[in-house]
Amino acid sequence: MFSILVPFLIYWLVMFVLSYIAVEVGQDQLYDEATPMAGVKVAVGSFILAAMLTYFRPTFDSMFTSSIAWTVLQAIIWCGVFILIYQFHPWHGLAIALPLMLITSGFATMGVESVTAPSRVRRPASALNTSKAVRKSFGPTPPVMKPDAAATKK
């Protein structure tokens, strides 16, 4: 239960803040007025987005490769939330929802994983200073002539 509830609450907090900013600023800039009952709409919409993110757990390394089908499904849900619940015009909802989904879902997952992952043992600072710099050429080295071979060629 703890492994589902904590990520959901983190996702919900992130999605609520993100959605509230997008709705307040977007509605004001695009339509010169805020949508009525914006707080309730944002709470419901961010709840849906947080539940979806808790289930899918999108990461940047798999969003565009092995989980592309889930990414497309997430994009449809995000656009639906922005158009149907937050009441944006369809083109405006697409233009706001898709970039936000592509950027914030991966970042929110990184935040969830950093909070819920077991703590790692850190190496002491002295172990970090043990590597030595490379002080040689990466290309082929020129042949070195021996001193007696140079003297015989004169």
C-alpha positions in Angstrom: 0.0 0.0 0.0 2.8 2.4 0.9 4.5 1.7 -2.5 1.4 2.9 -4.3 0.2 5.7 -2.0 3.4 7.7 -1.7 4.1 7.8 -5.5 0.5 8.7 -6.1 0.6 11.6 -3.6 3.9 12.9 -5.1 2.5 12.7 -8.7 -0.8 14.3 -7.6 1.1 17.2 -5.9 3.3 17.8 -9.0 0.3 17.5 -11.4 -1.9 19.8 -9.3 0.7 22.5 -9.2 1.5 22.1 -12.9 -2.1 22.0 -13.9 -3.1 24.9 -11.8 -0.4 27.1 -13.3 -1.3 26.0 -16.8 -5.0 26.6 -16.3 -4.7 30.0 -14.6 -2.0 31.4 -16.9 -3.4 29.7 -20.0 -7.0 30.6 -19.5 -6.0 34.2 -18.7 -3.6 34.7 -21.6 -5.7 32.9 -24.2 -9.3 33.8 -23.2 -8.8 36.8 -20.9 -10.7 35.1 -18.1 -10.2 32.2 -15.7 -12.4 29.2 -15.9 -15.1 29.0 -13.2 -14.3 26.6 -10.3 -10.7 26.2 -11.5 -9.6 24.6 -8.2 -12.1 21.8 -8.4 -11.4 21.1 -12.0 -7.7 21.1 -11.5 -8.1 18.8 -8.5 -10.1 16.3 -10.6 -7.9 16.5 -13.6 -4.7 16.2 -11.7 -6.1 13.2 -9.8 -6.7 11.5 -13.2 -3.2 12.4 -14.4 -1.6 11.2 -11.1 -3.5 7.9 -11.2 -2.4 7.3 -14.8 1.3 8.2 -14.0 1.2 6.0 -10.9 0.1 3.1 -13.1 2.4 3.7 -16.0 5.5 5.2 -14.3 6.9 6.8 -17.5 10.7 7.2 -17.7 12.7 9.1 -20.3 14.6 6.0 -21.3 11.5 4.0 -22.2 8.9 6.6 -23.1 10.0 6.9 -26.7 11.3 3.4 -27.3 9.8 0.3 -25.7 6.8 2.1 -24.1 5.7 4.2 -27.1 2.2 2.7 -27.1 1.7 3.7 -23.5 3.1 7.2 -24.3 0.5 7.6 -27.0 -2.2 6.5 -24.6 -1.0 9.0 -22.1 -1.0 11.8 -24.7 -4.6 11.0 -25.5 -5.6 11.1 -21.8 -3.6 14.3 -21.2 -5.3 16.0 -24.2 -8.7 14.8 -23.0 -8.1 16.2 -19.5 -7.0 19.6 -20.9 -9.8 19.8 -23.4 -12.7 18.3 -21.5 -12.0 19.1 -17.9 -9.9 22.2 -18.0 -12.0 23.5 -20.9 -9.3 24.6 -23.3 -10.1 24.9 -27.0 -9.0 21.7 -28.7 -6.0 23.2 -30.5 -4.9 25.1 -27.4 -5.4 21.9 -25.3 -3.2 19.9 -27.6 -0.5 22.7 -27.7 -0.4 22.9 -23.9 -0.9 19.2 -22.9 1.5 17.5 -25.2 4.7 19.4 -24.3 3.8 19.3 -20.6 3.2 15.6 -20.8 6.5 14.9 -22.6 8.5 17.0 -20.2 6.9 16.7 -16.8 5.9 13.0 -16.7 9.5 11.9 -17.0 10.7 14.5 -14.4 7.9 13.6 -12.0 8.9 9.9 -12.3 12.5 10.9 -11.5 11.3 12.7 -8.4 9.2 9.7 -7.3 12.1 7.3 -7.8 14.5 9.5 -5.9 12.1 9.8 -2.9 10.9 6.2 -2.9 14.2 4.4 -3.7 16.1 2.9 -0.9 19.0 5.0 0.3 22.3 4.2 -1.3 25.6 4.1 0.5 27.8 7.0 -0.7 31.5 6.6 -1.3 33.8 8.9 0.8 35.1 12.0 -1.0 38.7 10.6 -0.9 37.6 7.7 -3.2 36.4 10.2 -5.8 39.9 11.7 -6.1 41.7 8.5 -7.0 41.3 8.7 -10.8 44.3 10.1 -12.6 44.2 12.3 -15.7 45.2 10.9 -19.0 48.3 12.7 -20.2 49.1 11.1 -23.5 47.9 11.3 -27.0 44.9 9.4 -28.1 46.2 9.0 -31.6 49.0 6.7 -32.8 52.4 7.5 -31.4 55.2 8.4 -33.7 58.0 5.8 -33.9 60.9 6.6 -31.6 64.4 6.4 -33.1 67.2 5.0 -31.0 70.3 7.2 -30.7 72.7 4.7 -32.2 70.4 4.2 -35.3 70.3 8.0 -35.9 74.1 8.2 -35.7 74.5 5.4 -38.4 72.2 7.1 -40.9 74.4 10.3 -41.0 
